[in-house]
Each structure stands twice: as structure tokens, then as C-alpha cells.
Amino acid sequence: MIFLYVFAFFVLFFLLLSIGYIIQHKMIHGSCGGLANAGIEKACTCEKPCFKRKIKNKIAELKNSHSNNSEQ
């Protein structure tokens, strides 16, 4: 019976964690800041990036070009 209580507690705990993750729309990363702080630009090694990656790359490109233009 104790096993069922503990199992139910863990299921509830992970359910609440997943709801919090979905609501906040935050990326999961480690305490060090993830791959960006390790100097790795790209996590995937795909030759042809997916649609989501293309959008992220375009946004980053636009931010970089905007910051370069504002410095001049």
C-alpha cells in the first residue's frame, strides 16, 4: 500500500512539474546555462535544419544585425 502512495506522489509531482513547464514556455537548461555557455552554437548536427531551427536562426541573425547597426 505504501508503494501506491509513493508512486501516486511521484506521478503527481511530475505532472505538476510538466504543467509548470508548459505554462511558462521556458527552455529546459542546466544550472550552468546550457550549451550556450559551453561555446556551442548549435545543439543539432542536422545538415538541413528543421523549421523551428530556421526561425530561431533568423531571429538571432536579425538581432545581431540590429545590434551591429545600433553600435555604428
KOLVODO-342808 format. One record per residue (C-alpha): x, y, z; residue in one letter; residue number from 1. Coordinates in nm, 2 decimals. Layout:
<pts>
+--------+--------+--------+-----+-----+
!      x !      y !      z ! res !   n !
+--------+--------+--------+-----+-----+
!      X !      Y !      Z !   a ! NUM !
...
+--------+--------+--------+-----+-----+
</pts>
This chain:
<pts>
+--------+--------+--------+-----+-----+
!      x !      y !      z ! res !   n !
+--------+--------+--------+-----+-----+
!   0.00 !   0.00 !   0.00 !   m !   1 !
!   0.29 !   0.24 !   0.07 !   i !   2 !
!   0.42 !   0.17 !  -0.27 !   f !   3 !
!   0.10 !   0.30 !  -0.43 !   l !   4 !
!   0.11 !   0.62 !  -0.22 !   y !   5 !
!   0.47 !   0.68 !  -0.31 !   v !   6 !
!   0.40 !   0.61 !  -0.68 !   f !   7 !
!   0.10 !   0.84 !  -0.68 !   a !   8 !
!   0.31 !   1.11 !  -0.51 !   f !   9 !
!   0.58 !   1.09 !  -0.78 !   f !  10 !
!   0.32 !   1.09 !  -1.06 !   v !  11 !
!   0.15 !   1.39 !  -0.92 !   l !  12 !
!   0.49 !   1.56 !  -0.87 !   f !  13 !
!   0.60 !   1.51 !  -1.23 !   f !  14 !
!   0.25 !   1.61 !  -1.35 !   l !  15 !
!   0.28 !   1.94 !  -1.17 !   l !  16 !
!   0.63 !   2.00 !  -1.30 !   l !  17 !
!   0.52 !   1.93 !  -1.66 !   s !  18 !
!   0.22 !   2.17 !  -1.62 !   i !  19 !
!   0.45 !   2.44 !  -1.49 !   g !  20 !
!   0.69 !   2.39 !  -1.78 !   y !  21 !
!   0.41 !   2.40 !  -2.03 !   i !  22 !
!   0.26 !   2.72 !  -1.88 !   i !  23 !
!   0.59 !   2.91 !  -1.86 !   q !  24 !
!   0.72 !   2.82 !  -2.21 !   h !  25 !
!   1.07 !   2.81 !  -2.08 !   k !  26 !
!   1.35 !   2.61 !  -2.23 !   m !  27 !
!   1.49 !   2.34 !  -2.01 !   i !  28 !
!   1.86 !   2.41 !  -1.93 !   h !  29 !
!   2.11 !   2.32 !  -1.66 !   g !  30 !
!   2.24 !   2.54 !  -1.38 !   s !  31 !
!   2.53 !   2.64 !  -1.60 !   c !  32 !
!   2.32 !   2.79 !  -1.87 !   g !  33 !
!   2.32 !   2.51 !  -2.11 !   g !  34 !
!   2.51 !   2.47 !  -2.44 !   l !  35 !
!   2.54 !   2.85 !  -2.50 !   a !  36 !
!   2.78 !   2.89 !  -2.21 !   n !  37 !
!   2.99 !   2.60 !  -2.34 !   a !  38 !
!   3.06 !   2.78 !  -2.66 !   g !  39 !
!   2.84 !   2.55 !  -2.87 !   i !  40 !
!   2.62 !   2.74 !  -3.11 !   e !  41 !
!   2.41 !   2.46 !  -3.24 !   k !  42 !
!   2.28 !   2.16 !  -3.05 !   a !  43 !
!   2.17 !   1.97 !  -3.35 !   c !  44 !
!   2.40 !   1.83 !  -3.61 !   t !  45 !
!   2.15 !   1.82 !  -3.90 !   c !  46 !
!   2.27 !   1.93 !  -4.24 !   e !  47 !
!   1.93 !   2.07 !  -4.32 !   k !  48 !
!   1.78 !   2.24 !  -4.01 !   p !  49 !
!   1.41 !   2.20 !  -3.92 !   c !  50 !
!   1.15 !   2.48 !  -3.95 !   f !  51 !
!   1.19 !   2.57 !  -3.58 !   k !  52 !
!   1.57 !   2.59 !  -3.61 !   r !  53 !
!   1.54 !   2.81 !  -3.92 !   k !  54 !
!   1.31 !   3.05 !  -3.73 !   i !  55 !
!   1.55 !   3.07 !  -3.43 !   k !  56 !
!   1.85 !   3.13 !  -3.66 !   n !  57 !
!   1.66 !   3.40 !  -3.85 !   k !  58 !
!   1.57 !   3.57 !  -3.52 !   i !  59 !
!   1.93 !   3.55 !  -3.40 !   a !  60 !
!   2.05 !   3.69 !  -3.73 !   e !  61 !
!   1.81 !   3.98 !  -3.71 !   l !  62 !
!   1.91 !   4.06 !  -3.35 !   k !  63 !
!   2.28 !   4.05 !  -3.44 !   n !  64 !
!   2.23 !   4.28 !  -3.74 !   s !  65 !
!   2.01 !   4.52 !  -3.53 !   h !  66 !
!   2.27 !   4.54 !  -3.25 !   s !  67 !
!   2.55 !   4.59 !  -3.51 !   n !  68 !
!   2.35 !   4.88 !  -3.67 !   n !  69 !
!   2.28 !   5.05 !  -3.34 !   s !  70 !
!   2.65 !   5.05 !  -3.25 !   e !  71 !
!   2.75 !   5.24 !  -3.56 !   q !  72 !
+--------+--------+--------+-----+-----+
</pts>
